[in-house]
Amino acid sequence: MTEELLVFRLDDRCCGLRIAHVREVLRAVAISPLPGEHPELEGLVNVRGEAVPVLDLRTRFGLPRRPIALTDCLIVLSQPGRLAAVRADAGVDLHRVESADIGPVDPSIRQFSGVCEAARIDEQVVFVLDVDHLLEGIESAHTGYTSISRLAEQDGT
């Protein structure tokens, strides 16, 4: 049995998302910051009239923040009632992976960064991200989704 993973680079790390959780991939656009400190969030982007929070994966992996580059893209994640985006540095590709090549990771890695499993693709380890964990992180990041939407309306985003 095979699974489809959307694989991308985050600095020198290779990360993956199950394609079932990916709504779309977009070129990176300016991210509107949120008022106050939101360590889990980069801010909001407008996706066809909808304010979408952007999760800061660099912070989760202990990497320094950096400005948006031309090679960046936004991966919009979707689950029932929840929508968010993550910014990828580069290298977004779709891969089919045998289930036998995907396995568990040490619990300390999962807790730190939202990694649930690891996959081996072309002799490289890909950290498979837990979308539920990522979206819960956004919901608990100082404000809930309802508050984020209200902030976006106030900001005119």
DSSP file with accessible surface (Angstrom, degrees, kcal/mol):
  #  RESIDUE AA STRUCTURE BP1 BP2  ACC     N-H-->O    O-->H-N    N-H-->O    O-->H-N    TCO  KAPPA ALPHA  PHI   PSI    X-CA   Y-CA   Z-CA
    1    1 A M              0   0  182      0, 0.0    98,-2.9     0, 0.0    99,-0.3   0.000 360.0 360.0 360.0 141.0    0.0    0.0    0.0
    2    2 A T  E     -A   98   0A  64     96,-0.2     2,-0.3    97,-0.1    96,-0.2  -0.822 360.0-157.1-117.5 156.3    1.3    3.5   -0.8
    3    3 A E  E     -A   97   0A  54     94,-2.8    94,-3.3    -2,-0.3     2,-0.5  -0.944  18.3-126.8-125.3 152.4    0.6    6.9    0.6
    4    4 A E  E     -A   96   0A  61     -2,-0.3    15,-2.2    92,-0.2     2,-0.4  -0.881  26.7-174.4-103.1 127.4    1.0   10.3   -1.0
    5    5 A L  E     -AB  95  18A   0     90,-2.9    90,-2.8    -2,-0.5     2,-0.7  -0.969  23.4-140.6-120.6 135.9    3.2   12.9    0.8
    6    6 A L  E     -AB  94  17A  11     11,-3.2    11,-1.8    -2,-0.4     2,-0.4  -0.873  30.7-160.5 -90.0 114.5    3.7   16.5   -0.2
    7    7 A V  E     +AB  93  16A   9     86,-3.3    86,-2.5    -2,-0.7     2,-0.3  -0.832  17.5 163.2-105.7 137.1    7.4   17.0    0.6
    8    8 A F  E     - B   0  15A   0      7,-2.7     7,-3.0    -2,-0.4     2,-0.4  -0.944  33.0-109.2-146.9 165.4    9.1   20.4    1.1
    9    9 A R  E     -AB  90  14A  84     81,-3.3    80,-2.2    -2,-0.3    81,-1.1  -0.790  18.3-175.8-101.0 142.3   12.2   21.9    2.5
   10   10 A L  E >  S- B   0  13A   1      3,-2.5     3,-2.3    -2,-0.4     2,-0.2  -0.905  73.1 -56.9-133.7  96.5   12.4   24.0    5.7
   11   11 A D  T 3  S-     0   0   79     -2,-0.4    -1,-0.1     1,-0.3    79,-0.0  -0.453 121.1 -21.0  61.0-122.1   16.0   25.2    5.8
   12   12 A D  T 3  S+     0   0  117     -2,-0.2     2,-0.3    -3,-0.1    -1,-0.3   0.373 120.3  98.2 -96.8   7.0   18.0   21.9    5.8
   13   13 A R  E <   -B   10   0A  75     -3,-2.3    -3,-2.5   113,-0.0     2,-0.5  -0.728  64.6-142.6 -97.7 145.2   15.1   19.8    6.9
   14   14 A C  E     -B    9   0A  12    111,-0.4   113,-2.6    -2,-0.3     2,-0.3  -0.916  25.9-178.0-105.0 122.6   12.9   17.7    4.7
   15   15 A C  E     -Bc   8 127A   0     -7,-3.0    -7,-2.7    -2,-0.5     2,-0.3  -0.851   7.9-160.6-120.7 157.3    9.2   17.7    5.9
   16   16 A G  E     -Bc   7 128A   0    111,-2.7   113,-3.0    -2,-0.3     2,-0.4  -0.975   6.9-163.2-139.0 152.0    6.1   16.0    4.5
   17   17 A L  E     -B    6   0A   0    -11,-1.8   -11,-3.2    -2,-0.3     2,-0.2  -0.995  34.3-108.7-130.3 137.0    2.4   16.3    4.8
   18   18 A R  E >   -B    5   0A  51    111,-0.4     3,-2.1    -2,-0.4     4,-0.3  -0.482  28.7-131.0 -64.2 132.2   -0.2   13.7    3.9
   19   19 A I  G >  S+     0   0   54    -15,-2.2     3,-1.6     1,-0.3    -1,-0.1   0.785 101.9  71.6 -60.8 -25.9   -1.8   14.9    0.7
   20   20 A A  G 3  S+     0   0   92    -16,-0.3    -1,-0.3     1,-0.3   -15,-0.1   0.765 100.4  47.5 -62.1 -22.3   -5.3   14.3    2.2
   21   21 A H  G <  S+     0   0   50     -3,-2.1    57,-2.6    56,-0.1     2,-0.6   0.481  92.7  93.9 -95.6  -4.9   -4.7   17.3    4.5
   22   22 A V  E <   +F   77   0B  24     -3,-1.6    55,-0.2    -4,-0.3     3,-0.1  -0.803  43.8 177.7 -97.1 121.9   -3.4   19.7    1.7
   23   23 A R  E     -     0   0B  98     53,-3.1     2,-0.3    -2,-0.6    -1,-0.2   0.887  66.0 -32.9 -84.6 -44.3   -6.0   21.9    0.1
   24   24 A E  E     -F   76   0B  41     52,-1.2    52,-2.9     2,-0.0     2,-0.4  -0.985  47.8-122.7-168.2 165.0   -3.6   23.8   -2.2
   25   25 A V  E     -F   75   0B  63     -2,-0.3     2,-0.3    50,-0.2    50,-0.2  -0.987  33.3-177.8-120.5 129.1   -0.1   25.1   -2.7
   26   26 A L  E     -F   74   0B  46     48,-3.1    48,-3.2    -2,-0.4     2,-0.1  -0.893  34.3 -98.2-125.3 154.8    0.3   28.8   -3.5
   27   27 A R  E     -F   73   0B 214     -2,-0.3    46,-0.2    46,-0.2    44,-0.1  -0.447  58.1 -94.1 -63.0 144.3    3.1   31.2   -4.2
   28   28 A A        -     0   0   24     44,-1.5     2,-0.3    41,-0.2    -1,-0.1  -0.334  48.4-175.5 -64.6 140.7    4.1   33.0   -1.1
   29   29 A V        -     0   0   74     -3,-0.1    -3,-0.0     1,-0.1    -1,-0.0  -0.816  40.9 -65.5-126.7 171.1    2.5   36.4   -0.6
   30   30 A A        -     0   0   87     -2,-0.3     2,-0.5     1,-0.1    -1,-0.1  -0.337  49.4-139.7 -59.8 137.5    2.9   39.1    2.1
   31   31 A I        -     0   0   28     14,-0.1    14,-0.2    11,-0.1    -1,-0.1  -0.897   9.6-135.7-104.2 123.5    1.8   37.9    5.5
   32   32 A S  B     -G   44   0B  40     12,-2.9    12,-2.8    -2,-0.5   123,-0.0  -0.683  24.6-128.5 -79.3 121.8   -0.1   40.4    7.6
   33   33 A P        -     0   0   97      0, 0.0    10,-0.2     0, 0.0     9,-0.1  -0.320  16.2-125.8 -68.9 153.1    1.2   40.3   11.1
   34   34 A L        -     0   0   21      8,-0.1     4,-0.1     2,-0.1     2,-0.1  -0.738  31.2-100.7 -93.3 148.2   -1.2   39.9   14.0
   35   35 A P  S    S+     0   0   81      0, 0.0    -1,-0.1     0, 0.0   116,-0.0  -0.396  88.5  14.2 -66.0 144.0   -1.2   42.5   16.8
   36   36 A G  S    S-     0   0   64     -2,-0.1     2,-0.6     2,-0.0    -2,-0.1  -0.191 109.1 -42.9  84.6-179.5    0.6   41.2   20.0
   37   37 A E        +     0   0  163    105,-0.0     3,-0.1    -2,-0.0    -1,-0.0  -0.776  53.0 166.1 -90.7 122.3    3.0   38.3   20.4
   38   38 A H    >   -     0   0   14     -2,-0.6     3,-1.5     3,-0.2    -4,-0.1  -0.768   8.1-179.0-132.1  83.4    1.9   35.1   18.7
   39   39 A P  T 3  S+     0   0   73      0, 0.0    20,-0.1     0, 0.0    -1,-0.1   0.783  82.6  50.5 -60.8 -25.2    5.0   32.8   18.7
   40   40 A E  T 3  S+     0   0   53     97,-0.1    16,-2.4    -3,-0.1     2,-0.4   0.628 106.6  64.5 -84.0 -15.9    3.2   30.1   16.8
   41   41 A L  E <   - H   0  55B   5     -3,-1.5    14,-0.2    14,-0.3    -3,-0.2  -0.908  52.0-166.6-118.3 139.7    1.9   32.3   14.0
   42   42 A E  E     -     0   0B  35     12,-3.3     2,-0.3    -2,-0.4    -8,-0.1   0.747  63.8 -99.4 -82.8 -29.0    3.5   34.3   11.3
   43   43 A G  E     - H   0  54B   0     11,-1.0    11,-3.0   -10,-0.2    -1,-0.3  -0.993  49.8 -46.7 147.2-149.5    0.2   36.2   10.7
   44   44 A L  E     -GH  32  53B   1    -12,-2.8   -12,-2.9    -2,-0.3     2,-0.3  -0.908  35.7-164.4-124.3 148.9   -2.6   36.0    8.2
   45   45 A V  E     - H   0  52B   3      7,-2.3     7,-3.0    -2,-0.3     2,-0.7  -0.937  24.9-121.1-125.7 155.3   -2.9   35.7    4.5
   46   46 A N  E     - H   0  51B  90     -2,-0.3     2,-0.7     5,-0.2     5,-0.2  -0.863  26.4-175.4 -97.1 115.5   -5.9   36.4    2.3
   47   47 A V  E >  S- H   0  50B   5      3,-2.8     3,-1.4    -2,-0.7    -2,-0.0  -0.918  75.3 -37.5-114.7  99.2   -6.9   33.3    0.3
   48   48 A R  T 3  S-     0   0  172     -2,-0.7    -1,-0.1     1,-0.3     3,-0.1   0.897 125.4 -40.9  50.0  50.1   -9.7   34.2   -2.1
   49   49 A G  T 3  S+     0   0   68      1,-0.2     2,-0.5     0, 0.0    -1,-0.3   0.444 116.4 112.6  84.9   0.6  -11.3   36.5    0.5
   50   50 A E  E <   -H   47   0B  90     -3,-1.4    -3,-2.8     2,-0.0     2,-0.6  -0.916  67.0-129.5-111.3 128.3  -10.8   34.2    3.5
   51   51 A A  E     -H   46   0B  31     -2,-0.5    -5,-0.2    -5,-0.2   101,-0.1  -0.662  30.4-171.5 -75.6 118.5   -8.4   35.1    6.3
   52   52 A V  E     -H   45   0B   0     -7,-3.0    -7,-2.3    -2,-0.6    32,-0.1  -0.961  18.9-130.6-118.1 122.3   -6.0   32.1    6.8
   53   53 A P  E     -H   44   0B   3      0, 0.0    32,-2.4     0, 0.0     2,-0.6  -0.454  17.6-141.7 -69.1 143.2   -3.6   31.9    9.7
   54   54 A V  E     -Hi  43  85B   0    -11,-3.0   -12,-3.3    30,-0.2   -11,-1.0  -0.939  11.4-141.5-110.9 117.1    0.0   31.0    8.8
   55   55 A L  E     -Hi  41  86B   2     30,-3.1     2,-1.2    -2,-0.6    32,-0.7  -0.559  13.5-129.3 -76.6 137.4    1.8   28.7   11.2
   56   56 A D     >  +     0   0    0    -16,-2.4     4,-1.3    -2,-0.3     3,-0.2  -0.713  31.0 173.0 -90.0  90.9    5.5   29.5   11.8
   57   57 A L  H  > S+     0   0    2     -2,-1.2     4,-1.8     1,-0.2     6,-0.2   0.809  74.2  66.2 -68.0 -28.8    7.1   26.1   11.3
   58   58 A R  H  4>S+     0   0    9      1,-0.2     5,-3.2     2,-0.2    -1,-0.2   0.927 101.6  48.3 -60.2 -42.4   10.6   27.7   11.6
   59   59 A T  H >45S+     0   0   54      1,-0.2     3,-1.6     3,-0.2    -1,-0.2   0.924 108.4  54.4 -62.8 -42.7    9.9   28.5   15.2
   60   60 A R  H 3<5S+     0   0   19     -4,-1.3    -1,-0.2     1,-0.3    -2,-0.2   0.834 111.6  44.6 -60.6 -33.9    8.7   24.9   15.8
   61   61 A F  T 3<5S-     0   0   13     -4,-1.8    -1,-0.3    -3,-0.1    -2,-0.2   0.319 117.6-111.0 -92.8   6.2   11.9   23.5   14.5
   62   62 A G  T < 5S+     0   0   59     -3,-1.6    -3,-0.2     1,-0.2    -2,-0.1   0.764  71.5 140.6  72.7  25.0   14.1   26.0   16.4
   63   63 A L      < -     0   0   19     -5,-3.2    -1,-0.2    -6,-0.2    -2,-0.1  -0.718  57.2-102.4 -98.8 151.6   15.1   27.9   13.2
   64   64 A P        -     0   0   93      0, 0.0    -1,-0.1     0, 0.0     2,-0.0  -0.389  39.1-107.1 -70.6 148.3   15.5   31.6   13.0
   65   65 A R        -     0   0  140     -2,-0.1    -9,-0.0    -7,-0.1     0, 0.0  -0.362  40.9-175.0 -67.1 154.7   12.7   33.6   11.3
   66   66 A R        -     0   0   64     -2,-0.0     3,-0.1     3,-0.0    -8,-0.1  -0.986  28.7 -94.2-149.4 156.0   13.5   35.0    7.9
   67   67 A P        -     0   0  111      0, 0.0     2,-0.1     0, 0.0     0, 0.0  -0.260  55.2 -84.3 -66.9 160.9   11.7   37.2    5.4
   68   68 A I        -     0   0   66    -37,-0.1     2,-0.3     2,-0.0    21,-0.0  -0.404  47.8-155.8 -65.3 137.1    9.7   35.7    2.6
   69   69 A A    >   -     0   0   38     -2,-0.1     3,-1.5    -3,-0.1   -41,-0.2  -0.751  28.8-110.1-111.6 162.2   11.8   34.7   -0.4
   70   70 A L  T 3  S+     0   0  180     -2,-0.3   -42,-0.2     1,-0.3    -1,-0.1   0.769 118.1  55.8 -61.7 -26.6   10.7   34.3   -4.1
   71   71 A T  T 3  S+     0   0   97    -44,-0.1    -1,-0.3     2,-0.0    20,-0.1   0.559  87.8 104.2 -84.3  -7.8   11.2   30.6   -3.8
   72   72 A D    <   -     0   0    5     -3,-1.5   -44,-1.5    18,-0.1     2,-0.3  -0.309  48.3-173.4 -71.6 157.6    8.8   30.2   -0.8
   73   73 A C  E     -FJ  27  88B  16     15,-1.8    15,-2.7   -46,-0.2     2,-0.5  -0.957  21.5-123.9-143.7 162.7    5.3   28.9   -1.1
   74   74 A L  E     -FJ  26  87B   2    -48,-3.2   -48,-3.1    -2,-0.3     2,-0.6  -0.936  14.8-155.2-109.2 131.4    2.3   28.5    1.2
   75   75 A I  E     -FJ  25  86B   0     11,-3.1    11,-2.0    -2,-0.5     2,-0.6  -0.937  13.2-148.0-106.5 114.8    0.8   25.1    1.7
   76   76 A V  E     -FJ  24  85B   1    -52,-2.9   -53,-3.1    -2,-0.6   -52,-1.2  -0.756  12.7-157.7 -88.7 122.4   -2.9   25.5    2.7
   77   77 A L  E     -FJ  22  84B   1      7,-3.7     7,-2.0    -2,-0.6     2,-0.4  -0.787   8.5-168.1-100.9 144.1   -4.0   22.8    5.1
   78   78 A S  E     + J   0  83B  47    -57,-2.6     5,-0.2    -2,-0.3    53,-0.0  -0.998  17.4 157.6-139.3 134.7   -7.6   21.8    5.5
   79   79 A Q  E >   - J   0  82B  26      3,-2.5     3,-2.9    -2,-0.4   -58,-0.0  -0.937  62.2 -63.9-140.4 161.0   -9.5   19.7    8.0
   80   80 A P  T 3  S-     0   0  129      0, 0.0     3,-0.1     0, 0.0    -2,-0.0  -0.219 123.4  -4.8 -51.7 120.0  -13.3   19.9    8.8
   81   81 A G  T 3  S+     0   0   87      1,-0.1     2,-0.4     0, 0.0    -3,-0.0   0.468 121.2  89.8  77.4   1.4  -13.9   23.3   10.3
   82   82 A R  E <   + J   0  79B  42     -3,-2.9    -3,-2.5     2,-0.0     2,-0.3  -0.994  45.0 173.2-136.6 139.3  -10.2   24.2   10.3
   83   83 A L  E     + J   0  78B  19     -2,-0.4     2,-0.3    -5,-0.2    -5,-0.2  -0.997  12.7 146.0-144.2 134.7   -8.0   26.0    7.8
   84   84 A A  E     - J   0  77B   1     -7,-2.0    -7,-3.7    -2,-0.3     2,-0.3  -0.961  29.2-134.7-157.5 170.3   -4.4   27.1    8.1
   85   85 A A  E     -iJ  54  76B   0    -32,-2.4   -30,-3.1    -2,-0.3     2,-0.3  -0.934   6.1-157.8-131.9 154.9   -1.2   27.5    6.0
   86   86 A V  E     -iJ  55  75B   0    -11,-2.0   -11,-3.1    -2,-0.3     2,-0.5  -0.961  21.4-125.8-126.5 150.1    2.5   26.8    6.5
   87   87 A R  E     - J   0  74B  11    -32,-0.7     2,-0.4    -2,-0.3   -13,-0.2  -0.851  20.8-159.9-100.1 128.3    5.3   28.4    4.6
   88   88 A A  E     - J   0  73B   0    -15,-2.7   -15,-1.8    -2,-0.5   -78,-0.2  -0.852  14.2-145.3-104.0 142.0    7.8   26.1    2.8
   89   89 A D        -     0   0   14    -80,-2.2     2,-0.3    -2,-0.4   -79,-0.2   0.889  66.7 -54.1 -72.3 -40.5   11.3   27.4    1.9
   90   90 A A  E    S+A    9   0A  35    -81,-1.1   -81,-3.3     1,-0.1    -1,-0.3  -0.981  97.7  70.8-178.2 175.7   11.5   25.4   -1.3
   91   91 A G  E     -     0   0A  42     -2,-0.3     2,-0.6   -83,-0.2    -1,-0.1   0.874  47.3-179.2  67.5  44.9   11.3   22.0   -3.1
   92   92 A V  E     +     0   0A  39    -84,-0.1     2,-0.3    -4,-0.1   -84,-0.2  -0.688  16.7 156.8 -80.7 117.3    7.5   21.2   -3.0
   93   93 A D  E     -A    7   0A  91    -86,-2.5   -86,-3.3    -2,-0.6     2,-0.5  -0.992  40.7-125.7-140.6 148.2    7.1   17.8   -4.6
   94   94 A L  E     -A    6   0A  90     -2,-0.3     2,-0.4   -88,-0.2   -88,-0.2  -0.814  32.2-176.0 -94.5 130.4    4.5   15.0   -4.5
   95   95 A H  E     -A    5   0A  49    -90,-2.8   -90,-2.9    -2,-0.5     2,-0.5  -0.980  23.5-140.8-128.9 140.7    5.9   11.6   -3.6
   96   96 A R  E     -A    4   0A 184     -2,-0.4     2,-0.4   -92,-0.2   -92,-0.2  -0.887  28.4-170.5 -95.5 127.3    4.3    8.1   -3.4
   97   97 A V  E     -A    3   0A   5    -94,-3.3   -94,-2.8    -2,-0.5     2,-0.2  -0.968  24.6-118.5-125.2 134.3    5.7    6.3   -0.5
   98   98 A E  E >   -A    2   0A  97     -2,-0.4     3,-2.1   -96,-0.2   -96,-0.2  -0.480  25.1-126.4 -66.4 138.2    5.3    2.6    0.5
   99   99 A S  G >  S+     0   0   42    -98,-2.9     3,-1.7     1,-0.3    -1,-0.1   0.838 110.4  62.8 -56.2 -32.1    3.6    2.3    3.9
  100  100 A A  G 3  S+     0   0   96    -99,-0.3    -1,-0.3     1,-0.3   -98,-0.1   0.727  97.1  58.5 -66.4 -19.9    6.5    0.1    5.0
  101  101 A D  G <  S+     0   0   81     -3,-2.1    19,-1.9    19,-0.0     2,-0.4   0.303  94.6  77.3 -92.5   7.9    8.9    3.1    4.4
  102  102 A I  E <   +D  119   0A  19     -3,-1.7    17,-0.2    17,-0.2    15,-0.0  -0.980  61.1 155.0-118.3 129.5    6.9    5.2    7.0
  103  103 A G  E     -D  118   0A  23     15,-2.8    15,-3.0    -2,-0.4    -2,-0.0  -0.916  41.8 -73.6-147.6 174.9    7.4    4.6   10.7
  104  104 A P  E     -D  117   0A 122      0, 0.0     2,-0.3     0, 0.0    13,-0.2  -0.220  38.6-147.3 -70.4 158.8    7.3    6.1   14.1
  105  105 A V        -     0   0   29     11,-0.6     5,-0.0    10,-0.1    13,-0.0  -0.802  39.1 -72.4-117.7 166.9    9.7    8.6   15.5
  106  106 A D    >>  -     0   0   90     -2,-0.3     4,-1.7     1,-0.1     3,-1.1  -0.323  44.7-124.3 -56.8 133.7   11.0    9.2   19.0
  107  107 A P  H 3> S+     0   0   98      0, 0.0     4,-2.5     0, 0.0     5,-0.2   0.812 108.8  61.5 -54.8 -30.3    8.2   10.8   21.1
  108  108 A S  H 3> S+     0   0   71      1,-0.2     4,-1.7     2,-0.2     5,-0.1   0.875 104.3  48.2 -67.0 -33.5   10.5   13.7   22.0
  109  109 A I  H <> S+     0   0   65     -3,-1.1     4,-2.0     2,-0.2     6,-0.7   0.935 111.6  49.9 -70.2 -42.7   10.8   14.7   18.3
  110  110 A R  H  X S+     0   0   97     -4,-1.7     4,-2.0     1,-0.2     5,-0.3   0.936 112.2  47.3 -60.8 -45.6    7.0   14.5   17.8
  111  111 A Q  H  < S+     0   0  156     -4,-2.5    -1,-0.2     1,-0.2    -2,-0.2   0.893 112.4  50.2 -65.5 -37.8    6.3   16.6   20.9
  112  112 A F  H  < S+     0   0  128     -4,-1.7    -1,-0.2    -5,-0.2    -2,-0.2   0.917 129.6   9.4 -69.5 -43.6    8.8   19.3   19.9
  113  113 A S  H  < S-     0   0    2     -4,-2.0    -2,-0.2    -5,-0.1    -1,-0.2   0.460 100.8 -99.8-125.1  -0.4    7.9   20.0   16.3
  114  114 A G     <  +     0   0    0     -4,-2.0    16,-3.7    -5,-0.3     2,-0.4   0.663  68.6 151.5  85.5  16.5    4.6   18.3   15.5
  115  115 A V  E     + E   0 129A   0     -6,-0.7    -1,-0.3    -5,-0.3    14,-0.2  -0.675  18.0 172.8 -82.7 129.6    6.4   15.4   13.8
  116  116 A C  E     -     0   0A  27     12,-2.9   -11,-0.6    -2,-0.4     2,-0.3   0.716  62.2  -0.7-107.0 -28.7    4.3   12.2   13.9
  117  117 A E  E     -DE 104 128A  51     11,-1.5    11,-2.8   -13,-0.2     2,-0.4  -0.930  60.3-127.4-150.9 171.7    6.3    9.8   11.7
  118  118 A A  E     -DE 103 127A  22    -15,-3.0   -15,-2.8    -2,-0.3     2,-0.3  -0.976  19.3-164.0-127.1 143.7    9.4    9.6    9.5
  119  119 A A  E     -DE 102 126A   3      7,-2.7     7,-3.1    -2,-0.4     2,-0.6  -0.933  16.3-134.6-124.1 149.9    9.5    8.4    5.9
  120  120 A R  E     + E   0 125A 123    -19,-1.9     2,-0.4    -2,-0.3     5,-0.2  -0.929  29.7 170.7-106.1 117.8   12.5    7.3    3.8
  121  121 A I  E >  S- E   0 124A  18      3,-2.8     3,-1.6    -2,-0.6   -24,-0.1  -0.985  70.2 -19.2-129.4 121.2   12.4    8.8    0.3
  122  122 A D  T 3  S-     0   0  139     -2,-0.4    -1,-0.1     1,-0.3     3,-0.1   0.925 126.6 -52.7  48.8  49.3   15.3    8.5   -2.0
  123  123 A E  T 3  S+     0   0  161      1,-0.2     2,-0.4    -3,-0.0    -1,-0.3   0.661 117.8 112.3  64.6  16.2   17.7    7.7    0.9
  124  124 A Q  E <   - E   0 121A  78     -3,-1.6    -3,-2.8     2,-0.0     2,-0.4  -0.950  68.2-124.2-120.6 143.1   16.6   10.8    2.7
  125  125 A V  E     - E   0 120A  60     -2,-0.4     2,-0.5    -5,-0.2  -111,-0.4  -0.712  24.5-164.6 -85.9 128.9   14.6   11.0    6.0
  126  126 A V  E     - E   0 119A   3     -7,-3.1    -7,-2.7    -2,-0.4     2,-0.7  -0.973  15.5-136.8-115.3 124.5   11.4   13.1    5.7
  127  127 A F  E     -cE  15 118A  51   -113,-2.6  -111,-2.7    -2,-0.5     2,-0.5  -0.733  17.8-145.2 -81.9 116.5    9.7   14.2    8.9
  128  128 A V  E     -cE  16 117A   0    -11,-2.8   -12,-2.9    -2,-0.7   -11,-1.5  -0.738  17.4-136.7 -86.0 121.8    5.9   13.6    8.4
  129  129 A L  E     - E   0 115A   4   -113,-3.0     2,-0.9    -2,-0.5  -111,-0.4  -0.566   6.8-127.4 -86.2 143.5    4.0   16.4   10.2
  130  130 A D     >  -     0   0   22    -16,-3.7     4,-2.4    -2,-0.2     5,-0.2  -0.776  19.1-165.7 -88.4 102.5    0.9   15.8   12.3
  131  131 A V  H  > S+     0   0    3     -2,-0.9     4,-2.9     1,-0.2     5,-0.3   0.890  86.8  55.7 -62.7 -38.6   -1.6   18.2   10.9
  132  132 A D  H  > S+     0   0   71      1,-0.2     4,-2.4     2,-0.2    -1,-0.2   0.947 110.2  46.2 -57.1 -46.2   -4.0   17.8   13.9
  133  133 A H  H  > S+     0   0   48      2,-0.2     4,-1.9     1,-0.2    -2,-0.2   0.910 112.5  50.5 -63.7 -42.5   -1.1   18.8   16.2
  134  134 A L  H  X S+     0   0    0     -4,-2.4     4,-1.5   -20,-0.2    -2,-0.2   0.930 112.6  45.3 -62.0 -46.1   -0.2   21.7   14.0
  135  135 A L  H  X S+     0   0    1     -4,-2.9     4,-2.2     1,-0.2    -2,-0.2   0.864 110.0  54.2 -70.3 -33.8   -3.8   23.0   13.8
  136  136 A E  H  X S+     0   0  100     -4,-2.4     4,-2.0    -5,-0.3    -1,-0.2   0.889 104.6  56.9 -63.4 -36.7   -4.3   22.6   17.6
  137  137 A G  H  X S+     0   0    8     -4,-1.9     4,-0.5     1,-0.2    -2,-0.2   0.894 107.1  47.5 -60.8 -39.9   -1.1   24.7   18.0
  138  138 A I  H >< S+     0   0    1     -4,-1.5     3,-1.1     1,-0.2     5,-0.4   0.938 110.4  51.9 -66.1 -44.5   -2.7   27.5   16.1
  139  139 A E  H 3< S+     0   0   67     -4,-2.2    -2,-0.2     1,-0.3    -1,-0.2   0.838 115.0  41.7 -63.9 -31.2   -6.0   27.3   18.0
  140  140 A S  H 3< S+     0   0   95     -4,-2.0     2,-2.1    -5,-0.2    -1,-0.3   0.450  83.2 112.1 -95.4   0.9   -4.1   27.5   21.3
  141  141 A A  S << S-     0   0    8     -3,-1.1     2,-1.9    -4,-0.5    -1,-0.1  -0.503 108.5 -68.6 -79.3  77.1   -1.7   30.2   20.2
  142  142 A H  S    S+     0   0  144     -2,-2.1     2,-0.3  -104,-0.0    -1,-0.2   0.077 123.2  43.1  69.8 -31.6   -2.9   33.0   22.4
  143  143 A T  S    S-     0   0   24     -2,-1.9    -2,-0.3    -5,-0.4     2,-0.1  -0.971  78.1-123.8-138.5 158.6   -6.2   33.3   20.5
  144  144 A G     >  -     0   0   30     -2,-0.3     4,-2.4    -4,-0.1     5,-0.2  -0.430  40.1 -95.7 -90.7 174.8   -8.8   30.9   19.1
  145  145 A Y  H  > S+     0   0   42      1,-0.2     4,-2.5     2,-0.2     5,-0.2   0.894 125.0  55.0 -59.1 -39.1   -9.9   30.8   15.5
  146  146 A T  H  > S+     0   0   93      1,-0.2     4,-2.1     2,-0.2    -1,-0.2   0.941 110.0  46.1 -61.2 -43.6  -12.9   32.9   16.3
  147  147 A S  H  > S+     0   0   42      2,-0.2     4,-2.6     1,-0.2    -1,-0.2   0.880 110.0  54.0 -66.5 -37.4  -10.6   35.6   17.7
  148  148 A I  H  X S+     0   0    1     -4,-2.4     4,-2.4     2,-0.2    -1,-0.2   0.938 108.6  49.4 -61.7 -44.0   -8.3   35.4   14.8
  149  149 A S  H  X S+     0   0   53     -4,-2.5     4,-2.2     1,-0.2    -2,-0.2   0.920 110.8  49.8 -62.3 -41.3  -11.2   36.0   12.4
  150  150 A R  H  X S+     0   0  129     -4,-2.1     4,-2.3     1,-0.2    -1,-0.2   0.917 109.8  51.2 -63.7 -41.4  -12.3   39.0   14.4
  151  151 A L  H  X S+     0   0   36     -4,-2.6     4,-2.4     1,-0.2     6,-0.2   0.906 109.2  51.2 -61.2 -40.7   -8.7   40.4   14.4
  152  152 A A  H  X>S+     0   0    3     -4,-2.4     5,-1.9     1,-0.2     4,-1.0   0.910 109.5  49.7 -64.1 -40.4   -8.6   40.0   10.6
  153  153 A E  H  <5S+     0   0  146     -4,-2.2     3,-0.4     1,-0.2    -2,-0.2   0.921 112.7  47.1 -64.6 -41.1  -11.9   41.8   10.2
  154  154 A Q  H  <5S+     0   0  149     -4,-2.3    -1,-0.2     1,-0.2    -2,-0.2   0.881 113.6  48.2 -65.3 -38.4  -10.6   44.7   12.4
  155  155 A D  H  <5S-     0   0   96     -4,-2.4    -1,-0.2    -5,-0.2    -2,-0.2   0.615 110.1-123.9 -77.6 -16.2   -7.4   44.8   10.5
  156  156 A G  T  <5       0   0   67     -4,-1.0    -3,-0.2    -3,-0.4    -4,-0.1   0.666 360.0 360.0  81.0  16.7   -9.2   44.8    7.2
  157  157 A T      <       0   0   43     -5,-1.9    -1,-0.2    -6,-0.2  -106,-0.1  -0.458 360.0 360.0 -75.4 360.0   -7.3   41.7    6.0
